[in-house]
Amino acid sequence: MELNSIEGGAGRIEQSDEAMVTIAEHLNNYANGSIDALYALGVAYSTGSHGCSVDMIEAHKWFNIAASKGHEEAAWCRADVSDEMTAREIAEAQRRAREWLLDGSRKVA
């Protein structure tokens, strides 16, 4: 998974094979109707669990998407991770969430 630094320049966040499986499973579960799967992605990125590297921008993104779909606990977690982020990081997370949601609506249409 590639991450472009919002400070300029480029960086990489390497995800383990275990993380890639976890991400794919959660996205598949979401495709089958589980909003909890989006919340679980936020948890994995915020805690570094299931082989995922800690990435607060990705955690905020997934909590934000889950919250936008009505997951109340995700909204609380989004607020918690926001406390550890800069305004630029939050803006990047919001941009990624919008982009992901737009891509999903294009695939459905």
N, CA, C and O atoms as a printed pandas DataFrame, in Angstrom:
     atom_number atom_name residue_name chain_id  residue_number  x_coord  y_coord  z_coord
0              1         N          MET        A               1    0.858   -1.165    0.000
1              2        CA          MET        A               1    0.000    0.000    0.000
2              3         C          MET        A               1    0.899    1.222    0.000
3              4         O          MET        A               1    1.786    1.331    0.847
4              5         N          GLU        A               2    0.694    2.134   -0.921
5              6        CA          GLU        A               2    1.531    3.323   -1.011
6              7         C          GLU        A               2    0.821    4.511   -0.388
7              8         O          GLU        A               2   -0.389    4.685   -0.535
8              9         N          LEU        A               3    1.594    5.318    0.303
9             10        CA          LEU        A               3    1.063    6.510    0.952
10            11         C          LEU        A               3    1.890    7.693    0.507
11            12         O          LEU        A               3    3.108    7.695    0.682
12            13         N          ASN        A               4    1.262    8.684   -0.056
13            14        CA          ASN        A               4    1.963    9.919   -0.397
14            15         C          ASN        A               4    1.928   10.829    0.807
15            16         O          ASN        A               4    0.867   11.125    1.356
16            17         N          SER        A               5    3.095   11.263    1.205
17            18        CA          SER        A               5    3.180   12.133    2.378
18            19         C          SER        A               5    2.454   13.438    2.108
19            20         O          SER        A               5    2.563   14.001    1.019
20            21         N          ILE        A               6    1.718   13.915    3.092
21            22        CA          ILE        A               6    1.028   15.185    2.915
22            23         C          ILE        A               6    1.955   16.355    3.209
23            24         O          ILE        A               6    1.586   17.511    3.004
24            25         N          GLU        A               7    3.153   16.059    3.686
25            26        CA          GLU        A               7    4.135   17.106    3.944
26            27         C          GLU        A               7    5.016   17.340    2.716
27            28         O          GLU        A               7    5.948   18.141    2.778
28            29         N          GLY        A               8    4.743   16.662    1.609
29            30        CA          GLY        A               8    5.595   16.734    0.423
30            31         C          GLY        A               8    6.510   15.527    0.435
31            32         O          GLY        A               8    6.789   15.000    1.512
32            33         N          GLY        A               9    6.976   15.077   -0.674
33            34        CA          GLY        A               9    7.795   13.877   -0.706
34            35         C          GLY        A               9    6.902   12.657   -0.664
35            36         O          GLY        A               9    5.678   12.773   -0.614
36            37         N          ALA        A              10    7.513   11.493   -0.685
37            38        CA          ALA        A              10    6.717   10.264   -0.703
38            39         C          ALA        A              10    7.225    9.311    0.362
39            40         O          ALA        A              10    8.421    9.262    0.647
40            41         N          GLY        A              11    6.335    8.576    0.930
41            42        CA          GLY        A              11    6.686    7.568    1.911
42            43         C          GLY        A              11    5.944    6.293    1.601
43            44         O          GLY        A              11    5.027    6.287    0.779
44            45         N          ARG        A              12    6.328    5.219    2.246
45            46        CA          ARG        A              12    5.651    3.949    2.034
46            47         C          ARG        A              12    5.256    3.358    3.371
47            48         O          ARG        A              12    6.021    3.382    4.336
48            49         N          ILE        A              13    4.070    2.837    3.406
49            50        CA          ILE        A              13    3.644    2.061    4.554
50            51         C          ILE        A              13    3.494    0.639    4.041
51            52         O          ILE        A              13    2.639    0.344    3.206
52            53         N          GLU        A              14    4.336   -0.222    4.554
53            54        CA          GLU        A              14    4.305   -1.622    4.141
54            55         C          GLU        A              14    3.277   -2.360    4.988
55            56         O          GLU        A              14    3.262   -2.241    6.214
56            57         N          GLN        A              15    2.433   -3.109    4.329
57            58        CA          GLN        A              15    1.461   -3.945    5.037
58            59         C          GLN        A              15    1.875   -5.403    4.864
59            60         O          GLN        A              15    2.282   -5.818    3.779
60            61         N          SER        A              16    1.770   -6.161    5.923
61            62        CA          SER        A              16    2.127   -7.576    5.885
62            63         C          SER        A              16    1.088   -8.355    5.078
63            64         O          SER        A              16    0.004   -7.856    4.778
64            65         N          ASP        A              17    1.447   -9.577    4.740
65            66        CA          ASP        A              17    0.493  -10.452    4.053
66            67         C          ASP        A              17   -0.745  -10.670    4.922
67            68         O          ASP        A              17   -1.868  -10.703    4.419
68            69         N          GLU        A              18   -0.528  -10.819    6.234
69            70        CA          GLU        A              18   -1.648  -10.985    7.153
70            71         C          GLU        A              18   -2.584   -9.772    7.086
71            72         O          GLU        A              18   -3.805   -9.923    7.091
72            73         N          ALA        A              19   -2.006   -8.583    7.023
73            74        CA          ALA        A              19   -2.811   -7.362    6.942
74            75         C          ALA        A              19   -3.613   -7.325    5.651
75            76         O          ALA        A              19   -4.785   -6.948    5.654
76            77         N          MET        A              20   -2.990   -7.710    4.558
77            78        CA          MET        A              20   -3.687   -7.683    3.272
78            79         C          MET        A              20   -4.875   -8.649    3.286
79            80         O          MET        A              20   -5.927   -8.348    2.723
80            81         N          VAL        A              21   -4.705   -9.806    3.926
81            82        CA          VAL        A              21   -5.807  -10.760    4.058
82            83         C          VAL        A              21   -6.906  -10.160    4.932
83            84         O          VAL        A              21   -8.088  -10.253    4.599
84            85         N          THR        A              22   -6.521   -9.550    6.042
85            86        CA          THR        A              22   -7.488   -8.920    6.939
86            87         C          THR        A              22   -8.290   -7.847    6.214
87            88         O          THR        A              22   -9.517   -7.805    6.311
88            89         N          ILE        A              23   -7.597   -6.991    5.497
89            90        CA          ILE        A              23   -8.263   -5.909    4.756
90            91         C          ILE        A              23   -9.235   -6.487    3.741
91            92         O          ILE        A              23  -10.380   -6.043    3.652
92            93         N          ALA        A              24   -8.783   -7.481    2.969
93            94        CA          ALA        A              24   -9.649   -8.101    1.957
94            95         C          ALA        A              24  -10.876   -8.745    2.599
95            96         O          ALA        A              24  -11.984   -8.629    2.076
96            97         N          GLU        A              25  -10.681   -9.422    3.727
97            98        CA          GLU        A              25  -11.819  -10.064    4.413
98            99         C          GLU        A              25  -12.838   -9.031    4.883
99           100         O          GLU        A              25  -14.043   -9.220    4.720
100          101         N          HIS        A              26  -12.344   -7.929    5.472
101          102        CA          HIS        A              26  -13.273   -6.897    5.952
102          103         C          HIS        A              26  -14.012   -6.239    4.792
103          104         O          HIS        A              26  -15.212   -5.985    4.892
104          105         N          LEU        A              27  -13.323   -5.964    3.710
105          106        CA          LEU        A              27  -13.994   -5.357    2.554
106          107         C          LEU        A              27  -15.010   -6.324    1.952
107          108         O          LEU        A              27  -16.068   -5.895    1.492
108          109         N          ASN        A              28  -14.706   -7.615    1.949
109          110        CA          ASN        A              28  -15.657   -8.615    1.473
110          111         C          ASN        A              28  -16.869   -8.669    2.395
111          112         O          ASN        A              28  -18.007   -8.746    1.929
112          113         N          ASN        A              29  -16.625   -8.628    3.700
113          114        CA          ASN        A              29  -17.740   -8.625    4.655
114          115         C          ASN        A              29  -18.614   -7.389    4.470
115          116         O          ASN        A              29  -19.839   -7.471    4.564
116          117         N          TYR        A              30  -17.984   -6.239    4.206
117          118        CA          TYR        A              30  -18.770   -5.032    3.944
118          119         C          TYR        A              30  -19.608   -5.210    2.677
119          120         O          TYR        A              30  -20.781   -4.836    2.644
120          121         N          ALA        A              31  -19.004   -5.777    1.643
121          122        CA          ALA        A              31  -19.728   -6.005    0.388
122          123         C          ALA        A              31  -20.931   -6.907    0.612
123          124         O          ALA        A              31  -21.908   -6.844   -0.134
124          125         N          ASN        A              32  -20.861   -7.750    1.645
125          126        CA          ASN        A              32  -21.971   -8.631    1.991
126          127         C          ASN        A              32  -22.905   -8.021    3.038
127          128         O          ASN        A              32  -23.752   -8.712    3.604
128          129         N          GLY        A              33  -22.742   -6.712    3.292
129          130        CA          GLY        A              33  -23.698   -6.001    4.136
130          131         C          GLY        A              33  -23.268   -5.653    5.545
131          132         O          GLY        A              33  -24.083   -5.145    6.315
132          133         N          SER        A              34  -22.024   -5.904    5.917
133          134        CA          SER        A              34  -21.588   -5.646    7.293
134          135         C          SER        A              34  -20.907   -4.287    7.435
135          136         O          SER        A              34  -19.771   -4.108    6.995
136          137         N          ILE        A              35  -21.596   -3.342    8.045
137          138        CA          ILE        A              35  -20.989   -2.041    8.331
138          139         C          ILE        A              35  -19.951   -2.190    9.443
139          140         O          ILE        A              35  -18.999   -1.413    9.514
140          141         N          ASP        A              36  -20.134   -3.182   10.308
141          142        CA          ASP        A              36  -19.135   -3.456   11.352
142          143         C          ASP        A              36  -17.761   -3.737   10.754
143          144         O          ASP        A              36  -16.745   -3.482   11.400
144          145         N          ALA        A              37  -17.719   -4.253    9.546
145          146        CA          ALA        A              37  -16.442   -4.557    8.889
146          147         C          ALA        A              37  -15.642   -3.281    8.636
147          148         O          ALA        A              37  -14.414   -3.297    8.727
148          149         N          LEU        A              38  -16.320   -2.179    8.321
149          150        CA          LEU        A              38  -15.629   -0.902    8.108
150          151         C          LEU        A              38  -15.061   -0.396    9.427
151          152         O          LEU        A              38  -13.939    0.108    9.479
152          153         N          TYR        A              39  -15.845   -0.533   10.488
153          154        CA          TYR        A              39  -15.382   -0.163   11.820
154          155         C          TYR        A              39  -14.161   -1.010   12.207
155          156         O          TYR        A              39  -13.195   -0.493   12.768
156          157         N          ALA        A              40  -14.210   -2.303   11.905
157          158        CA          ALA        A              40  -13.101   -3.205   12.231
158          159         C          ALA        A              40  -11.824   -2.803   11.501
159          160         O          ALA        A              40  -10.730   -2.959   12.043
160          161         N          LEU        A              41  -11.950   -2.289   10.278
161          162        CA          LEU        A              41  -10.768   -1.784    9.567
162          163         C          LEU        A              41  -10.165   -0.597   10.313
163          164         O          LEU        A              41   -8.945   -0.498   10.447
164          165         N          GLY        A              42  -11.016    0.299   10.795
165          166        CA          GLY        A              42  -10.527    1.426   11.581
166          167         C          GLY        A              42   -9.797    0.965   12.828
167          168         O          GLY        A              42   -8.755    1.514   13.185
168          169         N          VAL        A              43  -10.346   -0.045   13.492
169          170        CA          VAL        A              43   -9.703   -0.590   14.694
170          171         C          VAL        A              43   -8.350   -1.193   14.337
171          172         O          VAL        A              43   -7.365   -0.962   15.038
172          173         N          ALA        A              44   -8.292   -1.961   13.260
173          174        CA          ALA        A              44   -7.038   -2.605   12.862
174          175         C          ALA        A              44   -5.951   -1.573   12.578
175          176         O          ALA        A              44   -4.810   -1.738   13.010
176          177         N          TYR        A              45   -6.301   -0.504   11.852
177          178        CA          TYR        A              45   -5.312    0.531   11.542
178          179         C          TYR        A              45   -4.946    1.372   12.757
179          180         O          TYR        A              45   -3.803    1.814   12.876
180          181         N          SER        A              46   -5.890    1.600   13.655
181          182        CA          SER        A              46   -5.588    2.454   14.810
182          183         C          SER        A              46   -4.786    1.729   15.882
183          184         O          SER        A              46   -4.070    2.362   16.658
184          185         N          THR        A              47   -4.903    0.403   15.929
185          186        CA          THR        A              47   -4.209   -0.365   16.961
186          187         C          THR        A              47   -3.032   -1.175   16.431
187          188         O          THR        A              47   -2.216   -1.674   17.207
188          189         N          GLY        A              48   -2.948   -1.305   15.119
189          190        CA          GLY        A              48   -1.893   -2.138   14.548
190          191         C          GLY        A              48   -2.166   -3.616   14.738
191          192         O          GLY        A              48   -1.234   -4.413   14.838
192          193         N          SER        A              49   -3.427   -3.985   14.788
193          194        CA          SER        A              49   -3.778   -5.392   15.000
194          195         C          SER        A              49   -3.925   -6.129   13.672
195          196         O          SER        A              49   -4.030   -5.511   12.613
196          197         N          HIS        A              50   -3.932   -7.451   13.745
197          198        CA          HIS        A              50   -4.115   -8.339   12.591
198          199         C          HIS        A              50   -3.085   -8.080   11.495
199          200         O          HIS        A              50   -3.384   -8.211   10.308
200          201         N          GLY        A              51   -1.873   -7.714   11.900
201          202        CA          GLY        A              51   -0.786   -7.506   10.953
202          203         C          GLY        A              51   -0.755   -6.135   10.302
203          204         O          GLY        A              51    0.173   -5.836    9.550
204          205         N          CYS        A              52   -1.740   -5.300   10.569
205          206        CA          CYS        A              52   -1.770   -3.961    9.967
206          207         C          CYS        A              52   -0.772   -3.046   10.664
207          208         O          CYS        A              52   -0.590   -3.110   11.880
208          209         N          SER        A              53   -0.137   -2.206    9.881
209          210        CA          SER        A              53    0.701   -1.154   10.453
210          211         C          SER        A              53   -0.209   -0.047   10.968
211          212         O          SER        A              53   -1.239    0.243   10.360
212          213         N          VAL        A              54    0.161    0.567   12.076
213          214        CA          VAL        A              54   -0.623    1.683   12.599
214          215         C          VAL        A              54   -0.573    2.824   11.585
215          216         O          VAL        A              54    0.498    3.245   11.148
216          217         N          ASP        A              55   -1.743    3.306   11.228
217          218        CA          ASP        A              55   -1.871    4.400   10.256
218          219         C          ASP        A              55   -3.123    5.175   10.655
219          220         O          ASP        A              55   -4.243    4.785   10.327
220          221         N          MET        A              56   -2.913    6.274   11.364
221          222        CA          MET        A              56   -4.049    7.027   11.885
222          223         C          MET        A              56   -4.891    7.664   10.777
223          224         O          MET        A              56   -6.096    7.852   10.950
224          225         N          ILE        A              57   -4.280    7.993    9.659
225          226        CA          ILE        A              57   -5.049    8.559    8.542
226          227         C          ILE        A              57   -6.019    7.507    8.009
227          228         O          ILE        A              57   -7.197    7.796    7.796
228          229         N          GLU        A              58   -5.527    6.294    7.795
229          230        CA          GLU        A              58   -6.408    5.212    7.328
230          231         C          GLU        A              58   -7.438    4.853    8.393
231          232         O          GLU        A              58   -8.591    4.576    8.063
232          233         N          ALA        A              59   -7.043    4.852    9.664
233          234        CA          ALA        A              59   -7.995    4.562   10.733
234          235         C          ALA        A              59   -9.133    5.577   10.718
235          236         O          ALA        A              59  -10.304    5.201   10.779
236          237         N          HIS        A              60   -8.796    6.854   10.639
237          238        CA          HIS        A              60   -9.815    7.916   10.601
238          239         C          HIS        A              60  -10.708    7.722    9.390
239          240         O          HIS        A              60  -11.929    7.847    9.483
240          241         N          LYS        A              61  -10.098    7.418    8.254
241          242        CA          LYS        A              61  -10.869    7.201    7.017
242          243         C          LYS        A              61  -11.933    6.127    7.230
243          244         O          LYS        A              61  -13.105    6.348    6.923
244          245         N          TRP        A              62  -11.534    4.959    7.755
245          246        CA          TRP        A              62  -12.493    3.867    7.906
246          247         C          TRP        A              62  -13.515    4.146    8.991
247          248         O          TRP        A              62  -14.683    3.789    8.837
248          249         N          PHE        A              63  -13.105    4.774   10.085
249          250        CA          PHE        A              63  -14.081    5.171   11.103
250          251         C          PHE        A              63  -15.076    6.171   10.515
251          252         O          PHE        A              63  -16.272    6.094   10.796
252          253         N          ASN        A              64  -14.590    7.102    9.707
253          254        CA          ASN        A              64  -15.444    8.105    9.092
254          255         C          ASN        A              64  -16.469    7.466    8.153
255          256         O          ASN        A              64  -17.647    7.821    8.170
256          257         N          ILE        A              65  -16.004    6.525    7.337
257          258        CA          ILE        A              65  -16.916    5.849    6.403
258          259         C          ILE        A              65  -17.966    5.055    7.182
259          260         O          ILE        A              65  -19.154    5.113    6.864
260          261         N          ALA        A              66  -17.526    4.316    8.201
261          262        CA          ALA        A              66  -18.482    3.543    9.010
262          263         C          ALA        A              66  -19.479    4.472    9.696
263          264         O          ALA        A              66  -20.673    4.178    9.738
264          265         N          ALA        A              67  -18.996    5.588   10.233
265          266        CA          ALA        A              67  -19.884    6.549   10.898
266          267         C          ALA        A              67  -20.892    7.125    9.910
267          268         O          ALA        A              67  -22.054    7.336   10.259
268          269         N          SER        A              68  -20.452    7.380    8.681
269          270        CA          SER        A              68  -21.365    7.941    7.674
270          271         C          SER        A              68  -22.468    6.957    7.306
271          272         O          SER        A              68  -23.498    7.342    6.752
272          273         N          LYS        A              69  -22.243    5.694    7.616
273          274        CA          LYS        A              69  -23.245    4.659    7.333
274          275         C          LYS        A              69  -24.031    4.275    8.580
275          276         O          LYS        A              69  -24.773    3.293    8.583
276          277         N          GLY        A              70  -23.857    5.071    9.653
277          278        CA          GLY        A              70  -24.675    4.894   10.843
278          279         C          GLY        A              70  -24.041    4.133   11.989
279          280         O          GLY        A              70  -24.735    3.824   12.958
280          281         N          HIS        A              71  -22.767    3.819   11.927
281          282        CA          HIS        A              71  -22.103    3.083   13.001
282          283         C          HIS        A              71  -21.710    4.073   14.098
283          284         O          HIS        A              71  -20.762    4.841   13.938
284          285         N          GLU        A              72  -22.444    4.049   15.210
285          286        CA          GLU        A              72  -22.271    5.046   16.268
286          287         C          GLU        A              72  -20.900    4.962   16.945
287          288         O          GLU        A              72  -20.273    5.990   17.201
288          289         N          GLU        A              73  -20.438    3.758   17.233
289          290        CA          GLU        A              73  -19.143    3.610   17.901
290          291         C          GLU        A              73  -18.000    4.113   17.014
291          292         O          GLU        A              73  -17.002    4.630   17.514
292          293         N          ALA        A              74  -18.152    3.960   15.706
293          294        CA          ALA        A              74  -17.139    4.457   14.780
294          295         C          ALA        A              74  -17.013    5.976   14.878
295          296         O          ALA        A              74  -15.912    6.517   14.773
296          297         N          ALA        A              75  -18.126    6.654   15.078
297          298        CA          ALA        A              75  -18.085    8.111   15.228
298          299         C          ALA        A              75  -17.285    8.506   16.464
299          300         O          ALA        A              75  -16.531    9.479   16.436
300          301         N          TRP        A              76  -17.451    7.751   17.547
301          302        CA          TRP        A              76  -16.679    8.036   18.763
302          303         C          TRP        A              76  -15.196    7.771   18.543
303          304         O          TRP        A              76  -14.347    8.545   18.984
304          305         N          CYS        A              77  -14.892    6.680   17.862
305          306        CA          CYS        A              77  -13.489    6.337   17.610
306          307         C          CYS        A              77  -12.839    7.343   16.673
307          308         O          CYS        A              77  -11.665    7.678   16.833
308          309         N          ARG        A              78  -13.599    7.825   15.697
309          310        CA          ARG        A              78  -13.084    8.858   14.790
310          311         C          ARG        A              78  -12.679   10.091   15.585
311          312         O          ARG        A              78  -11.629   10.681   15.331
312          313         N          ALA        A              79  -13.500   10.476   16.536
313          314        CA          ALA        A              79  -13.177   11.631   17.385
314          315         C          ALA        A              79  -11.928   11.362   18.211
315          316         O          ALA        A              79  -11.089   12.247   18.377
316          317         N          ASP        A              80  -11.799   10.142   18.732
317          318        CA          ASP        A              80  -10.624    9.799   19.538
318          319         C          ASP        A              80   -9.334    9.866   18.723
319          320         O          ASP        A              80   -8.342   10.433   19.181
320          321         N          VAL        A              81   -9.338    9.292   17.518
321          322        CA          VAL        A              81   -8.104    9.318   16.719
322          323         C          VAL        A              81   -7.805   10.731   16.231
323          324         O          VAL        A              81   -6.643   11.086   16.028
324          325         N          SER        A              82   -8.836   11.531   16.044
325          326        CA          SER        A              82   -8.629   12.925   15.615
326          327         C          SER        A              82   -7.790   13.700   16.617
327          328         O          SER        A              82   -7.037   14.601   16.247
328          329         N          ASP        A              83   -7.926   13.341   17.894
329          330        CA          ASP        A              83   -7.155   14.017   18.937
330          331         C          ASP        A              83   -5.657   13.815   18.776
331          332         O          ASP        A              83   -4.867   14.603   19.294
332          333         N          GLU        A              84   -5.260   12.770   18.064
333          334        CA          GLU        A              84   -3.847   12.453   17.868
334          335         C          GLU        A              84   -3.330   12.885   16.494
335          336         O          GLU        A              84   -2.193   12.580   16.133
336          337         N          MET        A              85   -4.160   13.590   15.734
337          338        CA          MET        A              85   -3.812   13.935   14.354
338          339         C          MET        A              85   -3.719   15.450   14.167
339          340         O          MET        A              85   -4.328   16.228   14.901
340          341         N          THR        A              86   -2.937   15.837   13.161
341          342        CA          THR        A              86   -2.887   17.244   12.775
342          343         C          THR        A              86   -4.075   17.559   11.874
343          344         O          THR        A              86   -4.740   16.654   11.368
344          345         N          ALA        A              87   -4.330   18.827   11.682
345          346        CA          ALA        A              87   -5.421   19.238   10.789
346          347         C          ALA        A              87   -5.171   18.736    9.366
347          348         O          ALA        A              87   -6.115   18.360    8.671
348          349         N          ARG        A              88   -3.929   18.725    8.934
349          350        CA          ARG        A              88   -3.604   18.236    7.589
350          351         C          ARG        A              88   -3.861   16.740    7.462
351          352         O          ARG        A              88   -4.337   16.276    6.426
352          353         N          GLU        A              89   -3.550   15.993    8.501
353          354        CA          GLU        A              89   -3.799   14.551    8.470
354          355         C          GLU        A              89   -5.295   14.258    8.439
355          356         O          GLU        A              89   -5.739   13.357    7.728
356          357         N          ILE        A              90   -6.068   15.012    9.204
357          358        CA          ILE        A              90   -7.522   14.840    9.199
358          359         C          ILE        A              90   -8.085   15.172    7.824
359          360         O          ILE        A              90   -8.943   14.451    7.314
360          361         N          ALA        A              91   -7.614   16.243    7.227
361          362        CA          ALA        A              91   -8.070   16.616    5.887
362          363         C          ALA        A              91   -7.750   15.520    4.876
363          364         O          ALA        A              91   -8.565   15.214    4.005
364          365         N          GLU        A              92   -6.568   14.933    4.994
365          366        CA          GLU        A              92   -6.184   13.838    4.091
366          367         C          GLU        A              92   -7.083   12.622    4.312
367          368         O          GLU        A              92   -7.509   11.984    3.350
368          369         N          ALA        A              93   -7.369   12.301    5.562
369          370        CA          ALA        A              93   -8.260   11.174    5.866
370          371         C          ALA        A              93   -9.652   11.414    5.284
371          372         O          ALA        A              93  -10.261   10.502    4.725
372          373         N          GLN        A              94  -10.143   12.621    5.414
373          374        CA          GLN        A              94  -11.464   12.958    4.873
374          375         C          GLN        A              94  -11.466   12.882    3.346
375          376         O          GLN        A              94  -12.439   12.430    2.744
376          377         N          ARG        A              95  -10.373   13.327    2.726
377          378        CA          ARG        A              95  -10.263   13.246    1.263
378          379         C          ARG        A              95  -10.303   11.788    0.818
379          380         O          ARG        A              95  -10.994   11.444   -0.141
380          381         N          ARG        A              96   -9.557   10.931    1.520
381          382        CA          ARG        A              96   -9.523    9.502    1.176
382          383         C          ARG        A              96  -10.888    8.855    1.364
383          384         O          ARG        A              96  -11.293    8.018    0.557
384          385         N          ALA        A              97  -11.597    9.233    2.416
385          386        CA          ALA        A              97  -12.931    8.677    2.661
386          387         C          ALA        A              97  -13.880    9.079    1.535
387          388         O          ALA        A              97  -14.617    8.243    1.012
388          389         N          ARG        A              98  -13.860   10.355    1.164
389          390        CA          ARG        A              98  -14.720   10.814    0.057
390          391         C          ARG        A              98  -14.386   10.076   -1.231
391          392         O          ARG        A              98  -15.282    9.657   -1.964
392          393         N          GLU        A              99  -13.097    9.917   -1.502
393          394        CA          GLU        A              99  -12.660    9.232   -2.714
394          395         C          GLU        A              99  -13.148    7.778   -2.720
395          396         O          GLU        A              99  -13.637    7.290   -3.739
396          397         N          TRP        A             100  -13.017    7.097   -1.591
397          398        CA          TRP        A             100  -13.448    5.708   -1.503
398          399         C          TRP        A             100  -14.963    5.605   -1.692
399          400         O          TRP        A             100  -15.445    4.717   -2.397
400          401         N          LEU        A             101  -15.705    6.504   -1.068
401          402        CA          LEU        A             101  -17.158    6.486   -1.206
402          403         C          LEU        A             101  -17.587    6.776   -2.639
403          404         O          LEU        A             101  -18.527    6.156   -3.139
404          405         N          LEU        A             102  -16.917    7.702   -3.302
405          406        CA          LEU        A             102  -17.242    8.001   -4.696
406          407         C          LEU        A             102  -16.924    6.832   -5.602
407          408         O          LEU        A             102  -17.695    6.526   -6.511
408          409         N          ASP        A             103  -15.797    6.174   -5.369
409          410        CA          ASP        A             103  -15.448    4.996   -6.176
410          411         C          ASP        A             103  -16.506    3.908   -6.015
411          412         O          ASP        A             103  -16.882    3.261   -6.992
412          413         N          GLY        A             104  -16.982    3.707   -4.803
413          414        CA          GLY        A             104  -17.992    2.697   -4.544
414          415         C          GLY        A             104  -19.302    3.013   -5.229
415          416         O          GLY        A             104  -19.966    2.111   -5.740
416          417         N          SER        A             105  -19.687    4.281   -5.249
417          418        CA          SER        A             105  -20.954    4.635   -5.891
418          419         C          SER        A             105  -20.852    4.521   -7.404
419          420         O          SER        A             105  -21.853    4.259   -8.070
420          421         N          ARG        A             106  -19.666    4.712   -7.953
421          422        CA          ARG        A             106  -19.473    4.551   -9.396
422          423         C          ARG        A             106  -19.573    3.086   -9.794
423          424         O          ARG        A             106  -20.110    2.759  -10.852
424          425         N          LYS        A             107  -19.049    2.194   -8.935
425          426        CA          LYS        A             107  -19.085    0.766   -9.239
426          427         C          LYS        A             107  -20.500    0.218   -9.185
427          428         O          LYS        A             107  -20.846   -0.705   -9.922
428          429         N          VAL        A             108  -21.321    0.796   -8.304
429          430        CA          VAL        A             108  -22.707    0.342   -8.175
430          431         C          VAL        A             108  -23.529    0.814   -9.362
431          432         O          VAL        A             108  -24.410    0.095   -9.834
432          433         N          ALA        A             109  -23.251    2.006   -9.842
433          434        CA          ALA        A             109  -24.052    2.602  -10.922
434          435         C          ALA        A             109  -23.818    1.937  -12.252
435          436         O          ALA        A             109  -24.420    2.329  -13.252
